[in-house]
Amino acid sequence: MMSGYRRVGNVDEAYSLFQTMSEKNVVSWTAMIGGFTWNGLCAEALSLFLEMRLSNAIPNSETFISLAYACAGLGFPTLGKQLHAYIIVNGWKLDDYDGRLQRSPIRMYSAFGLMDSARSLLESDMNNCDEQSFNSMINGYIQAGELEKAEDLFHRLPIKNTNASTCMIAGYLSAGKVLKACNLFDNMVDKDSLAWTSMIYGYVENELIAEAIDLFVEMMADGVMPINSTFSVLFGAIGSIAYLEQGCQLHAMQLKTIYDYDFILDNSLISMYAKCGEIEDAYKIFSSMYYRDKISWNTMIMGFGDHGRASEALKEYKIMHEYGINPDGVTFLGVLTACANAGLVDKGLELFRAMFNIHGLQPGPEHCISMINLLGRAGKVKDAEEFVLGFPIEPNYAIWGALLAVCGLGKTDVDVVARHAAKRLLELDPLNIPGHVALCNVYAAKDCHIEGTSLRKEMRLKGMRKRPGCSWILVKVSL
């Protein structure tokens, strides 16, 4: 009964039954430890093992297999090494009748990124290693950024299984090797939903949005059902190009395909509708959510802020506090953006001070840029410069560029601030074209034609040209 409960994810019911047992043997303890582990409750699994040892019950190989997964899930390499040493010292390898105990540390070390240890175990008994061991190693190398070693191990596989191929596709796409990923994907015999989704995600990651949508259409034509993450990736992609019609079609398809509630999917939908300009639709989804995490709140606050609806953004920020959810840097970026767009200077300064005085968060360059925009749009360019000079971290070229950009919005002390900001910006990035153009615009606005002409001549001598703007136009695209 305990095993049955854990398989359907009802861990609380399994643990209640476990506690009522008058007599517990190694099978009982191991079943419950495994139940915690396979349902992601790794800390509870390790705590229960300590109780097991205090009860004088002797663990078996199945117990240690579950514990290896628990250590990997928690990301505690020191504890994992202790577990491995315990297995060796106490001779538990002798009880490893099917080799599963020998293989579990390989997966554990791969999850830790300790690839030398994992490789040593793999090569010490290559005949005993199964596909999952190789898959774990390949994924571990990719996560560690060692694509060549992952590729070498992949080529040593006698049969290229779907999981290993999917890992390699993800690795190639993360490294920008799109052609290699496409070739491997095209040669796969059995492509499951995860393989298709990895390929779609890789296209999006490499800014190949049209190719990602085409691949999704091909996936549907092949009769492969999309999973939640497939839609999440595509919602994010469509939001990035603000193509509302395509997003609505995809949303309708998702409603017909995905029946289980998924708040991560809802988060993606909120972001998509907000970026496509439909803030009301975004808020409807947000309001109807059964569960909201910090990402849900941040996405909605940022959406309101970008649409200039500062009062709604600040209202959600307040409600977020009332629900006991602590804000993070993204939250404050959202409310500061809202204040900047609405010209709420005093409120923005109050929130910025609360960020580190009350919540103990260290502001980053993006928060500094938001404050520059806040002060600059209010015409307080000199105050913006003083803010930059008093900022706790060394200003980078993006901060000086933001300060230079708002100089065109001020009326007093603009020339001095613009010259100072331009000097610091060009010291950090001498060929920064937007910085040169912004300074030219400031000179033109203040009728400093000689300086403007001299700066444009300098740009021509350096071979610097302003890039023309461009827009996407999608024609006859439908799912």
C-alpha positions, 0 to 999 in steps of 0.5 A: 500500500505504501508503494502504491501511494508513493507511485501516485504521488500521495506521499502524505498518505504513505507516511501516515500508513508507515507511522501506524505500523507497529513493526517495521522491517528493512523493506518498510523503511526502504519503501518509505525512503524511496517514496520520499526520494522519487517524489522530490522530498530528498531531505525527508528521505535522508532524515528518515534514514537517520531514524532507520539507523537509530532503530537498529534496522540494517539497510540494504542495496535498495536503501542506498540506491534511493539515498544516492538519488536523494544526495544528488537531488539535494546537491550535497557532494560531500554527503554523497561522497560519504555515502559512497565511502560507507558503501565501499567500507561496509562491503555493500557492493557484494550485495549488488546482485544486479549492478544497480548499486554500482551504477547509482554513484555514477548518476550521483556524481554526474548530477554533482558535476564531478565528472572525473569521479563518475568517469572513473566508476564508469570505466572501472566496470564498463560491462556493468553500465547501462544506457542510463549510466551513459545518459547521466554522464553525457548530460553531466558533461553537457551541464559542466560545459564539456561538450567535446567529452559528451560527444566522445562518450555519445559516439561510444554508445553502441545504440544511440538511444532517444535520451542520449540523443536528446541530451546531445541535441540540447548540448549542441544548441546551447553551444550554438551548433544548430546544424549539428543538432539538426543533423542528429535530430533528423537521423533519430529513429524514435523522436518523443515529445521531449526530443521535439521540445528540446529542438524547439527550445534550441531554435528559440534559444538561438533566436530562430523563432520562425524555425521553431514554429515551423518545427512545432507544426511538423511535430503536430503533423507527425502525430506527436503530442506536445507537452506542457514545456513545448507550449511554455517555450513557444509562448515565450518565443511568440511573446518576444516577437509580439505576434498576438494572432499566433499566440492566440491560436497556440493558446486555443490549441493548448486548451484543447491539448493540455488538461492538467493544471500547470501554473508554469504554463500560466506564467508563460501565458501571462508573459506572452499576453503582456508582451503582446500588449494585451495586459487585460488578458494577462491579468485575467489568467493571473486572477484565475490561477489556483497557485501563484509563485514569485514568477507569477507576481513578478511577471504581472507587476512587470507587465503593468509597469511596461504598460504604464499602469503604475497604480496596478503594479504597486497594488499587486506589489502590496498584495504580494506582501500580504500573501507573505511572498518576499520580493526579489530583484526582479520584483523591484525592477518591475515596480521601479520601471512602473514608477519611471514610466508614470513619473512617480519619483518620490515613490521610486526613491522610497522603493529603491531605499526599501530594497536594501534597507528593509529587504537586504537586496543588493541593487544591480546595474539594471536597478540603477538604469531604472533609477536613471530613467526615473530621474531623467524623465522627470528632468532631474538629469543632475540628480541622476548623475549624482545617483550614479556617482553614489551607486554602491557598484562601479558603473559599467558602460550600460549605466553611463549610456543610460545617463547619456541617453536621458540628457536630452530630456533635461533643461539645466546642466545637461551639457556638463552631465552629457560630456562627463557621461560620454567621456566615461562611456567611451573610455569603457567602450570607445566604439560605442555607436549609440553613445556617439549618436546620443551625444550628437543629439544632445549637441544638436538640441543645445545648438552646439553645431561645431561640436556635433559636426566634429563628433560626426567627422570623428565617427566617419574616420573611425568607420562608425555608422548607425545601424538602421532600425528594422521590424518583423513582418509576418505573412500568412503564418498559421498553425 
